[in-house]
Amino acid sequence: MTTLPNNLIVKGSITENASKTITHYTKYEGEIKPGCFIESTGKIYRDEESILSPYEDCISIVKIV
């Protein structure tokens, strides 16, 4: 079990498995299919509705490899 203290806002799903992967939504370029390999484009996506500082809640934009 994972305990997260304090108040949290989660957009997406937190999954716990052997790799401790956090699954989240992000922007992508091109066509993405389930199970495909992706890589970062070097660009950053930030949710405009975020109430966090400009340096928080940022996620890489991805593309298919």
N, CA, C, O and CB atoms as a CASP TS submission, in Angstrom:
PFRMAT TS
TARGET T0000
AUTHOR 0000-0000-0000
METHOD Language model
MODEL 1
PARENT N/A
ATOM      1  N   MET     1       0.842  -1.170   0.000  1.00  0.00           N
ATOM      2  CA  MET     1       0.000   0.000   0.000  1.00  0.00           C
ATOM      3  C   MET     1       0.891   1.239   0.000  1.00  0.00           C
ATOM      4  O   MET     1       1.943   1.249   0.640  1.00  0.00           O
ATOM      5  CB  MET     1      -0.960  -0.005   1.215  1.00  0.00           C
ATOM      6  N   THR     2       0.472   2.283  -0.717  1.00  0.00           N
ATOM      7  CA  THR     2       1.187   3.550  -0.752  1.00  0.00           C
ATOM      8  C   THR     2       0.347   4.596  -0.043  1.00  0.00           C
ATOM      9  O   THR     2      -0.841   4.740  -0.331  1.00  0.00           O
ATOM     10  CB  THR     2       1.502   3.982  -2.210  1.00  0.00           C
ATOM     11  N   THR     3       0.956   5.326   0.881  1.00  0.00           N
ATOM     12  CA  THR     3       0.264   6.385   1.597  1.00  0.00           C
ATOM     13  C   THR     3       0.758   7.728   1.094  1.00  0.00           C
ATOM     14  O   THR     3       1.963   7.978   1.062  1.00  0.00           O
ATOM     15  CB  THR     3       0.475   6.256   3.121  1.00  0.00           C
ATOM     16  N   LEU     4      -0.158   8.587   0.705  1.00  0.00           N
ATOM     17  CA  LEU     4       0.187   9.927   0.240  1.00  0.00           C
ATOM     18  C   LEU     4      -0.387  10.930   1.234  1.00  0.00           C
ATOM     19  O   LEU     4      -1.606  11.093   1.290  1.00  0.00           O
ATOM     20  CB  LEU     4      -0.355  10.189  -1.212  1.00  0.00           C
ATOM     21  N   PRO     5       0.445  11.607   2.016  1.00  0.00           N
ATOM     22  CA  PRO     5      -0.044  12.533   3.030  1.00  0.00           C
ATOM     23  C   PRO     5      -0.583  13.829   2.425  1.00  0.00           C
ATOM     24  O   PRO     5      -0.258  14.179   1.291  1.00  0.00           O
ATOM     25  CB  PRO     5       1.062  12.848   4.011  1.00  0.00           C
ATOM     26  N   ASN     6      -1.404  14.530   3.190  1.00  0.00           N
ATOM     27  CA  ASN     6      -1.944  15.841   2.807  1.00  0.00           C
ATOM     28  C   ASN     6      -2.978  15.730   1.688  1.00  0.00           C
ATOM     29  O   ASN     6      -3.371  14.630   1.299  1.00  0.00           O
ATOM     30  CB  ASN     6      -0.811  16.768   2.370  1.00  0.00           C
ATOM     31  N   ASN     7      -3.408  16.868   1.182  1.00  0.00           N
ATOM     32  CA  ASN     7      -4.426  16.920   0.123  1.00  0.00           C
ATOM     33  C   ASN     7      -3.761  16.791  -1.239  1.00  0.00           C
ATOM     34  O   ASN     7      -2.705  17.377  -1.479  1.00  0.00           O
ATOM     35  CB  ASN     7      -5.242  18.239   0.201  1.00  0.00           C
ATOM     36  N   LEU     8      -4.382  16.019  -2.133  1.00  0.00           N
ATOM     37  CA  LEU     8      -3.837  15.789  -3.464  1.00  0.00           C
ATOM     38  C   LEU     8      -4.903  16.002  -4.500  1.00  0.00           C
ATOM     39  O   LEU     8      -6.076  15.721  -4.257  1.00  0.00           O
ATOM     40  CB  LEU     8      -3.256  14.387  -3.585  1.00  0.00           C
ATOM     41  N   ILE     9      -4.511  16.496  -5.656  1.00  0.00           N
ATOM     42  CA  ILE     9      -5.385  16.530  -6.823  1.00  0.00           C
ATOM     43  C   ILE     9      -4.721  15.632  -7.849  1.00  0.00           C
ATOM     44  O   ILE     9      -3.583  15.880  -8.249  1.00  0.00           O
ATOM     45  CB  ILE     9      -5.609  18.009  -7.377  1.00  0.00           C
ATOM     46  N   VAL    10      -5.428  14.579  -8.282  1.00  0.00           N
ATOM     47  CA  VAL    10      -4.865  13.630  -9.236  1.00  0.00           C
ATOM     48  C   VAL    10      -5.708  13.667 -10.496  1.00  0.00           C
ATOM     49  O   VAL    10      -6.925  13.483 -10.453  1.00  0.00           O
ATOM     50  CB  VAL    10      -4.808  12.188  -8.642  1.00  0.00           C
ATOM     51  N   LYS    11      -5.044  13.909 -11.621  1.00  0.00           N
ATOM     52  CA  LYS    11      -5.711  13.857 -12.924  1.00  0.00           C
ATOM     53  C   LYS    11      -5.117  12.673 -13.638  1.00  0.00           C
ATOM     54  O   LYS    11      -3.974  12.738 -14.090  1.00  0.00           O
ATOM     55  CB  LYS    11      -5.533  15.196 -13.757  1.00  0.00           C
ATOM     56  N   GLY    12      -5.846  11.609 -13.751  1.00  0.00           N
ATOM     57  CA  GLY    12      -5.335  10.388 -14.352  1.00  0.00           C
ATOM     58  C   GLY    12      -5.418   9.263 -13.357  1.00  0.00           C
ATOM     59  O   GLY    12      -6.262   9.284 -12.462  1.00  0.00           O
ATOM     60  N   SER    13      -4.563   8.291 -13.498  1.00  0.00           N
ATOM     61  CA  SER    13      -4.589   7.111 -12.653  1.00  0.00           C
ATOM     62  C   SER    13      -3.235   6.892 -12.022  1.00  0.00           C
ATOM     63  O   SER    13      -2.205   7.084 -12.668  1.00  0.00           O
ATOM     64  CB  SER    13      -5.010   5.881 -13.447  1.00  0.00           C
ATOM     65  N   ILE    14      -3.229   6.497 -10.781  1.00  0.00           N
ATOM     66  CA  ILE    14      -2.000   6.067 -10.147  1.00  0.00           C
ATOM     67  C   ILE    14      -2.084   4.557 -10.052  1.00  0.00           C
ATOM     68  O   ILE    14      -2.999   4.011  -9.436  1.00  0.00           O
ATOM     69  CB  ILE    14      -1.790   6.737  -8.735  1.00  0.00           C
ATOM     70  N   THR    15      -1.128   3.891 -10.664  1.00  0.00           N
ATOM     71  CA  THR    15      -1.105   2.439 -10.618  1.00  0.00           C
ATOM     72  C   THR    15       0.113   2.005  -9.826  1.00  0.00           C
ATOM     73  O   THR    15       1.154   2.661  -9.869  1.00  0.00           O
ATOM     74  CB  THR    15      -1.094   1.827 -12.044  1.00  0.00           C
ATOM     75  N   GLU    16      -0.012   0.914  -9.112  1.00  0.00           N
ATOM     76  CA  GLU    16       1.128   0.403  -8.380  1.00  0.00           C
ATOM     77  C   GLU    16       1.422  -0.999  -8.869  1.00  0.00           C
ATOM     78  O   GLU    16       0.605  -1.910  -8.731  1.00  0.00           O
ATOM     79  CB  GLU    16       0.872   0.421  -6.855  1.00  0.00           C
ATOM     80  N   ASN    17       2.594  -1.153  -9.439  1.00  0.00           N
ATOM     81  CA  ASN    17       3.033  -2.453  -9.900  1.00  0.00           C
ATOM     82  C   ASN    17       4.532  -2.560  -9.640  1.00  0.00           C
ATOM     83  O   ASN    17       5.086  -1.731  -8.918  1.00  0.00           O
ATOM     84  CB  ASN    17       2.697  -2.664 -11.411  1.00  0.00           C
ATOM     85  N   ALA    18       5.175  -3.523 -10.189  1.00  0.00           N
ATOM     86  CA  ALA    18       6.593  -3.750  -9.908  1.00  0.00           C
ATOM     87  C   ALA    18       7.463  -2.549 -10.273  1.00  0.00           C
ATOM     88  O   ALA    18       8.486  -2.322  -9.627  1.00  0.00           O
ATOM     89  CB  ALA    18       7.077  -4.973 -10.659  1.00  0.00           C
ATOM     90  N   SER    19       7.086  -1.780 -11.284  1.00  0.00           N
ATOM     91  CA  SER    19       7.913  -0.654 -11.697  1.00  0.00           C
ATOM     92  C   SER    19       7.531   0.653 -10.999  1.00  0.00           C
ATOM     93  O   SER    19       8.203   1.668 -11.185  1.00  0.00           O
ATOM     94  CB  SER    19       7.817  -0.475 -13.189  1.00  0.00           C
ATOM     95  N   LYS    20       6.464   0.640 -10.199  1.00  0.00           N
ATOM     96  CA  LYS    20       5.977   1.850  -9.522  1.00  0.00           C
ATOM     97  C   LYS    20       5.643   2.948 -10.530  1.00  0.00           C
ATOM     98  O   LYS    20       5.912   4.123 -10.281  1.00  0.00           O
ATOM     99  CB  LYS    20       7.023   2.362  -8.517  1.00  0.00           C
ATOM    100  N   THR    21       5.069   2.573 -11.647  1.00  0.00           N
ATOM    101  CA  THR    21       4.723   3.493 -12.717  1.00  0.00           C
ATOM    102  C   THR    21       3.540   4.365 -12.319  1.00  0.00           C
ATOM    103  O   THR    21       2.570   3.876 -11.740  1.00  0.00           O
ATOM    104  CB  THR    21       4.409   2.727 -13.998  1.00  0.00           C
ATOM    105  N   ILE    22       3.619   5.646 -12.628  1.00  0.00           N
ATOM    106  CA  ILE    22       2.483   6.549 -12.473  1.00  0.00           C
ATOM    107  C   ILE    22       1.953   6.813 -13.868  1.00  0.00           C
ATOM    108  O   ILE    22       2.679   7.310 -14.730  1.00  0.00           O
ATOM    109  CB  ILE    22       2.882   7.891 -11.734  1.00  0.00           C
ATOM    110  N   THR    23       0.700   6.486 -14.092  1.00  0.00           N
ATOM    111  CA  THR    23       0.070   6.680 -15.389  1.00  0.00           C
ATOM    112  C   THR    23      -0.677   8.001 -15.365  1.00  0.00           C
ATOM    113  O   THR    23      -1.405   8.284 -14.413  1.00  0.00           O
ATOM    114  CB  THR    23      -0.885   5.503 -15.738  1.00  0.00           C
ATOM    115  N   HIS    24      -0.507   8.813 -16.400  1.00  0.00           N
ATOM    116  CA  HIS    24      -1.162  10.110 -16.449  1.00  0.00           C
ATOM    117  C   HIS    24      -1.497  10.457 -17.893  1.00  0.00           C
ATOM    118  O   HIS    24      -1.016   9.831 -18.837  1.00  0.00           O
ATOM    119  CB  HIS    24      -0.271  11.199 -15.818  1.00  0.00           C
ATOM    120  N   TYR    25      -2.342  11.480 -18.031  1.00  0.00           N
ATOM    121  CA  TYR    25      -2.693  11.962 -19.357  1.00  0.00           C
ATOM    122  C   TYR    25      -1.658  12.982 -19.801  1.00  0.00           C
ATOM    123  O   TYR    25      -1.093  13.686 -18.964  1.00  0.00           O
ATOM    124  CB  TYR    25      -4.115  12.576 -19.371  1.00  0.00           C
ATOM    125  N   THR    26      -1.398  13.077 -21.104  1.00  0.00           N
ATOM    126  CA  THR    26      -0.499  14.082 -21.640  1.00  0.00           C
ATOM    127  C   THR    26      -0.880  14.364 -23.089  1.00  0.00           C
ATOM    128  O   THR    26      -1.776  13.723 -23.638  1.00  0.00           O
ATOM    129  CB  THR    26       0.978  13.622 -21.532  1.00  0.00           C
ATOM    130  N   LYS    27      -0.216  15.297 -23.684  1.00  0.00           N
ATOM    131  CA  LYS    27      -0.401  15.609 -25.101  1.00  0.00           C
ATOM    132  C   LYS    27       0.542  14.729 -25.912  1.00  0.00           C
ATOM    133  O   LYS    27       1.566  14.273 -25.404  1.00  0.00           O
ATOM    134  CB  LYS    27      -0.143  17.128 -25.391  1.00  0.00           C
ATOM    135  N   TYR    28       0.197  14.496 -27.154  1.00  0.00           N
ATOM    136  CA  TYR    28       1.075  13.711 -28.010  1.00  0.00           C
ATOM    137  C   TYR    28       1.008  14.249 -29.433  1.00  0.00           C
ATOM    138  O   TYR    28       0.052  14.925 -29.813  1.00  0.00           O
ATOM    139  CB  TYR    28       0.692  12.213 -27.970  1.00  0.00           C
ATOM    140  N   GLU    29       2.031  13.939 -30.207  1.00  0.00           N
ATOM    141  CA  GLU    29       2.081  14.333 -31.606  1.00  0.00           C
ATOM    142  C   GLU    29       1.925  13.087 -32.467  1.00  0.00           C
ATOM    143  O   GLU    29       2.454  12.030 -32.126  1.00  0.00           O
ATOM    144  CB  GLU    29       3.408  15.078 -31.935  1.00  0.00           C
ATOM    145  N   GLY    30       1.206  13.200 -33.578  1.00  0.00           N
ATOM    146  CA  GLY    30       1.004  12.062 -34.459  1.00  0.00           C
ATOM    147  C   GLY    30      -0.045  11.111 -33.912  1.00  0.00           C
ATOM    148  O   GLY    30      -0.870  11.491 -33.081  1.00  0.00           O
ATOM    149  N   GLU    31      -0.007   9.883 -34.381  1.00  0.00           N
ATOM    150  CA  GLU    31      -0.968   8.856 -33.965  1.00  0.00           C
ATOM    151  C   GLU    31      -0.334   7.954 -32.909  1.00  0.00           C
ATOM    152  O   GLU    31       0.776   7.458 -33.100  1.00  0.00           O
ATOM    153  CB  GLU    31      -1.443   8.015 -35.185  1.00  0.00           C
ATOM    154  N   ILE    32      -1.025   7.745 -31.814  1.00  0.00           N
ATOM    155  CA  ILE    32      -0.537   6.877 -30.734  1.00  0.00           C
ATOM    156  C   ILE    32      -1.502   5.701 -30.623  1.00  0.00           C
ATOM    157  O   ILE    32      -2.719   5.890 -30.622  1.00  0.00           O
ATOM    158  CB  ILE    32      -0.422   7.659 -29.357  1.00  0.00           C
ATOM    159  N   LYS    33      -0.963   4.498 -30.532  1.00  0.00           N
ATOM    160  CA  LYS    33      -1.778   3.294 -30.381  1.00  0.00           C
ATOM    161  C   LYS    33      -1.401   2.606 -29.079  1.00  0.00           C
ATOM    162  O   LYS    33      -0.242   2.670 -28.668  1.00  0.00           O
ATOM    163  CB  LYS    33      -1.593   2.330 -31.591  1.00  0.00           C
ATOM    164  N   PRO    34      -2.347   1.952 -28.420  1.00  0.00           N
ATOM    165  CA  PRO    34      -2.034   1.223 -27.192  1.00  0.00           C
ATOM    166  C   PRO    34      -0.900   0.218 -27.425  1.00  0.00           C
ATOM    167  O   PRO    34      -0.909  -0.522 -28.408  1.00  0.00           O
ATOM    168  CB  PRO    34      -3.287   0.499 -26.667  1.00  0.00           C
ATOM    169  N   GLY    35       0.059   0.202 -26.522  1.00  0.00           N
ATOM    170  CA  GLY    35       1.153  -0.758 -26.596  1.00  0.00           C
ATOM    171  C   GLY    35       2.339  -0.316 -27.421  1.00  0.00           C
ATOM    172  O   GLY    35       3.340  -1.029 -27.486  1.00  0.00           O
ATOM    173  N   CYS    36       2.255   0.859 -28.062  1.00  0.00           N
ATOM    174  CA  CYS    36       3.378   1.314 -28.882  1.00  0.00           C
ATOM    175  C   CYS    36       4.437   1.987 -28.007  1.00  0.00           C
ATOM    176  O   CYS    36       4.145   2.431 -26.897  1.00  0.00           O
ATOM    177  CB  CYS    36       2.889   2.287 -29.981  1.00  0.00           C
ATOM    178  N   PHE    37       5.648   2.058 -28.508  1.00  0.00           N
ATOM    179  CA  PHE    37       6.721   2.738 -27.790  1.00  0.00           C
ATOM    180  C   PHE    37       6.672   4.220 -28.137  1.00  0.00           C
ATOM    181  O   PHE    37       6.446   4.590 -29.289  1.00  0.00           O
ATOM    182  CB  PHE    37       8.115   2.126 -28.142  1.00  0.00           C
ATOM    183  N   ILE    38       6.884   5.060 -27.137  1.00  0.00           N
ATOM    184  CA  ILE    38       6.865   6.500 -27.347  1.00  0.00           C
ATOM    185  C   ILE    38       8.123   7.113 -26.761  1.00  0.00           C
ATOM    186  O   ILE    38       8.816   6.489 -25.957  1.00  0.00           O
ATOM    187  CB  ILE    38       5.607   7.134 -26.720  1.00  0.00           C
ATOM    188  N   GLU    39       8.412   8.347 -27.171  1.00  0.00           N
ATOM    189  CA  GLU    39       9.525   9.093 -26.607  1.00  0.00           C
ATOM    190  C   GLU    39       9.118  10.558 -26.495  1.00  0.00           C
ATOM    191  O   GLU    39       8.179  11.007 -27.152  1.00  0.00           O
ATOM    192  CB  GLU    39      10.810   8.931 -27.474  1.00  0.00           C
ATOM    193  N   SER    40       9.834  11.288 -25.659  1.00  0.00           N
ATOM    194  CA  SER    40       9.555  12.706 -25.481  1.00  0.00           C
ATOM    195  C   SER    40       9.974  13.484 -26.723  1.00  0.00           C
ATOM    196  O   SER    40      10.965  13.147 -27.371  1.00  0.00           O
ATOM    197  CB  SER    40      10.278  13.250 -24.236  1.00  0.00           C
ATOM    198  N   THR    41       9.212  14.531 -27.052  1.00  0.00           N
ATOM    199  CA  THR    41       9.570  15.409 -28.168  1.00  0.00           C
ATOM    200  C   THR    41      10.494  16.529 -27.703  1.00  0.00           C
ATOM    201  O   THR    41      11.063  17.245 -28.527  1.00  0.00           O
ATOM    202  CB  THR    41       8.307  16.000 -28.814  1.00  0.00           C
ATOM    203  N   GLY    42      10.646  16.684 -26.396  1.00  0.00           N
ATOM    204  CA  GLY    42      11.419  17.795 -25.844  1.00  0.00           C
ATOM    205  C   GLY    42      10.551  18.993 -25.515  1.00  0.00           C
ATOM    206  O   GLY    42      11.013  19.962 -24.912  1.00  0.00           O
ATOM    207  N   LYS    43       9.278  18.921 -25.917  1.00  0.00           N
ATOM    208  CA  LYS    43       8.332  19.995 -25.615  1.00  0.00           C
ATOM    209  C   LYS    43       7.623  19.673 -24.306  1.00  0.00           C
ATOM    210  O   LYS    43       7.568  18.513 -23.898  1.00  0.00           O
ATOM    211  CB  LYS    43       7.304  20.183 -26.771  1.00  0.00           C
ATOM    212  N   ILE    44       7.081  20.689 -23.650  1.00  0.00           N
ATOM    213  CA  ILE    44       6.420  20.523 -22.353  1.00  0.00           C
ATOM    214  C   ILE    44       4.952  20.900 -22.466  1.00  0.00           C
ATOM    215  O   ILE    44       4.604  21.902 -23.090  1.00  0.00           O
ATOM    216  CB  ILE    44       7.113  21.377 -21.269  1.00  0.00           C
ATOM    217  N   TYR    45       4.085  20.080 -21.851  1.00  0.00           N
ATOM    218  CA  TYR    45       2.648  20.352 -21.767  1.00  0.00           C
ATOM    219  C   TYR    45       2.334  20.740 -20.336  1.00  0.00           C
ATOM    220  O   TYR    45       2.778  20.075 -19.399  1.00  0.00           O
ATOM    221  CB  TYR    45       1.793  19.114 -22.218  1.00  0.00           C
ATOM    222  N   ARG    46       1.578  21.801 -20.159  1.00  0.00           N
ATOM    223  CA  ARG    46       1.130  22.209 -18.826  1.00  0.00           C
ATOM    224  C   ARG    46      -0.360  22.474 -18.899  1.00  0.00           C
ATOM    225  O   ARG    46      -0.822  23.248 -19.738  1.00  0.00           O
ATOM    226  CB  ARG    46       1.904  23.475 -18.315  1.00  0.00           C
ATOM    227  N   ASP    47      -1.110  21.829 -18.021  1.00  0.00           N
ATOM    228  CA  ASP    47      -2.555  21.999 -17.968  1.00  0.00           C
ATOM    229  C   ASP    47      -2.880  23.447 -17.617  1.00  0.00           C
ATOM    230  O   ASP    47      -2.466  23.934 -16.565  1.00  0.00           O
ATOM    231  CB  ASP    47      -3.190  21.028 -16.941  1.00  0.00           C
ATOM    232  N   GLU    48      -3.613  24.136 -18.482  1.00  0.00           N
ATOM    233  CA  GLU    48      -3.945  25.546 -18.267  1.00  0.00           C
ATOM    234  C   GLU    48      -4.830  25.758 -17.034  1.00  0.00           C
ATOM    235  O   GLU    48      -4.872  26.858 -16.482  1.00  0.00           O
ATOM    236  CB  GLU    48      -4.640  26.104 -19.496  1.00  0.00           C
ATOM    237  N   GLU    49      -5.535  24.707 -16.606  1.00  0.00           N
ATOM    238  CA  GLU    49      -6.417  24.825 -15.447  1.00  0.00           C
ATOM    239  C   GLU    49      -5.678  24.562 -14.137  1.00  0.00           C
ATOM    240  O   GLU    49      -6.286  24.614 -13.068  1.00  0.00           O
ATOM    241  CB  GLU    49      -7.585  23.862 -15.582  1.00  0.00           C
ATOM    242  N   SER    50      -4.396  24.284 -14.201  1.00  0.00           N
ATOM    243  CA  SER    50      -3.619  23.957 -13.013  1.00  0.00           C
ATOM    244  C   SER    50      -3.532  25.157 -12.079  1.00  0.00           C
ATOM    245  O   SER    50      -3.360  26.295 -12.517  1.00  0.00           O
ATOM    246  CB  SER    50      -2.216  23.485 -13.403  1.00  0.00           C
ATOM    247  N   ILE    51      -3.654  24.882 -10.793  1.00  0.00           N
ATOM    248  CA  ILE    51      -3.525  25.939  -9.794  1.00  0.00           C
ATOM    249  C   ILE    51      -2.128  25.937  -9.178  1.00  0.00           C
ATOM    250  O   ILE    51      -1.846  26.710  -8.263  1.00  0.00           O
ATOM    251  CB  ILE    51      -4.587  25.775  -8.699  1.00  0.00           C
ATOM    252  N   LEU    52      -1.256  25.064  -9.685  1.00  0.00           N
ATOM    253  CA  LEU    52       0.100  24.989  -9.181  1.00  0.00           C
ATOM    254  C   LEU    52       0.966  26.059  -9.830  1.00  0.00           C
ATOM    255  O   LEU    52       0.538  26.727 -10.772  1.00  0.00           O
ATOM    256  CB  LEU    52       0.688  23.600  -9.428  1.00  0.00           C
ATOM    257  N   SER    53       2.170  26.218  -9.330  1.00  0.00           N
ATOM    258  CA  SER    53       3.080  27.210  -9.899  1.00  0.00           C
ATOM    259  C   SER    53       3.455  26.813 -11.321  1.00  0.00           C
ATOM    260  O   SER    53       3.231  25.668 -11.713  1.00  0.00           O
ATOM    261  CB  SER    53       4.348  27.359  -9.025  1.00  0.00           C
ATOM    262  N   PRO    54       4.026  27.741 -12.112  1.00  0.00           N
ATOM    263  CA  PRO    54       4.414  27.418 -13.498  1.00  0.00           C
ATOM    264  C   PRO    54       5.456  26.304 -13.597  1.00  0.00           C
ATOM    265  O   PRO    54       5.673  25.763 -14.682  1.00  0.00           O
ATOM    266  CB  PRO    54       4.951  28.656 -14.176  1.00  0.00           C
ATOM    267  N   TYR    55       6.093  25.960 -12.502  1.00  0.00           N
ATOM    268  CA  TYR    55       7.135  24.935 -12.519  1.00  0.00           C
ATOM    269  C   TYR    55       6.638  23.581 -12.039  1.00  0.00           C
ATOM    270  O   TYR    55       7.422  22.638 -11.927  1.00  0.00           O
ATOM    271  CB  TYR    55       8.296  25.372 -11.668  1.00  0.00           C
ATOM    272  N   GLU    56       5.341  23.471 -11.755  1.00  0.00           N
ATOM    273  CA  GLU    56       4.758  22.211 -11.304  1.00  0.00           C
ATOM    274  C   GLU    56       3.700  21.758 -12.300  1.00  0.00           C
ATOM    275  O   GLU    56       3.210  22.555 -13.099  1.00  0.00           O
ATOM    276  CB  GLU    56       4.148  22.355  -9.886  1.00  0.00           C
ATOM    277  N   ASP    57       3.351  20.483 -12.250  1.00  0.00           N
ATOM    278  CA  ASP    57       2.286  19.931 -13.086  1.00  0.00           C
ATOM    279  C   ASP    57       2.615  20.023 -14.575  1.00  0.00           C
ATOM    280  O   ASP    57       1.722  20.225 -15.397  1.00  0.00           O
ATOM    281  CB  ASP    57       0.980  20.653 -12.805  1.00  0.00           C
ATOM    282  N   CYS    58       3.902  19.873 -14.924  1.00  0.00           N
ATOM    283  CA  CYS    58       4.343  19.912 -16.319  1.00  0.00           C
ATOM    284  C   CYS    58       4.687  18.495 -16.769  1.00  0.00           C
ATOM    285  O   CYS    58       5.309  17.740 -16.022  1.00  0.00           O
ATOM    286  CB  CYS    58       5.571  20.864 -16.496  1.00  0.00           C
ATOM    287  N   ILE    59       4.283  18.131 -17.988  1.00  0.00           N
ATOM    288  CA  ILE    59       4.503  16.786 -18.507  1.00  0.00           C
ATOM    289  C   ILE    59       5.061  16.908 -19.919  1.00  0.00           C
ATOM    290  O   ILE    59       4.639  17.771 -20.688  1.00  0.00           O
ATOM    291  CB  ILE    59       3.183  15.944 -18.491  1.00  0.00           C
ATOM    292  N   SER    60       6.005  16.046 -20.255  1.00  0.00           N
ATOM    293  CA  SER    60       6.581  16.031 -21.607  1.00  0.00           C
ATOM    294  C   SER    60       5.540  15.659 -22.643  1.00  0.00           C
ATOM    295  O   SER    60       4.693  14.800 -22.397  1.00  0.00           O
ATOM    296  CB  SER    60       7.756  15.054 -21.681  1.00  0.00           C
ATOM    297  N   ILE    61       5.597  16.303 -23.808  1.00  0.00           N
ATOM    298  CA  ILE    61       4.778  15.904 -24.953  1.00  0.00           C
ATOM    299  C   ILE    61       5.512  14.736 -25.616  1.00  0.00           C
ATOM    300  O   ILE    61       6.736  14.766 -25.742  1.00  0.00           O
ATOM    301  CB  ILE    61       4.541  17.115 -25.974  1.00  0.00           C
ATOM    302  N   VAL    62       4.776  13.718 -26.036  1.00  0.00           N
ATOM    303  CA  VAL    62       5.400  12.507 -26.562  1.00  0.00           C
ATOM    304  C   VAL    62       4.992  12.241 -28.012  1.00  0.00           C
ATOM    305  O   VAL    62       4.026  12.811 -28.518  1.00  0.00           O
ATOM    306  CB  VAL    62       5.033  11.312 -25.693  1.00  0.00           C
ATOM    307  N   LYS    63       5.751  11.361 -28.666  1.00  0.00           N
ATOM    308  CA  LYS    63       5.443  10.931 -30.026  1.00  0.00           C
ATOM    309  C   LYS    63       5.822   9.450 -30.143  1.00  0.00           C
ATOM    310  O   LYS    63       6.600   8.930 -29.343  1.00  0.00           O
ATOM    311  CB  LYS    63       6.209  11.809 -31.095  1.00  0.00           C
ATOM    312  N   ILE    64       5.260   8.784 -31.152  1.00  0.00           N
ATOM    313  CA  ILE    64       5.568   7.374 -31.380  1.00  0.00           C
ATOM    314  C   ILE    64       7.001   7.249 -31.903  1.00  0.00           C
ATOM    315  O   ILE    64       7.472   8.113 -32.644  1.00  0.00           O
ATOM    316  CB  ILE    64       4.554   6.735 -32.381  1.00  0.00           C
ATOM    317  N   VAL    65       7.686   6.181 -31.520  1.00  0.00           N
ATOM    318  CA  VAL    65       9.067   5.951 -31.946  1.00  0.00           C
ATOM    319  C   VAL    65       9.071   5.332 -33.316  1.00  0.00           C
ATOM    320  O   VAL    65      10.138   5.055 -33.865  1.00  0.00           O
ATOM    321  CB  VAL    65       9.820   5.055 -30.949  1.00  0.00           C
TER
END
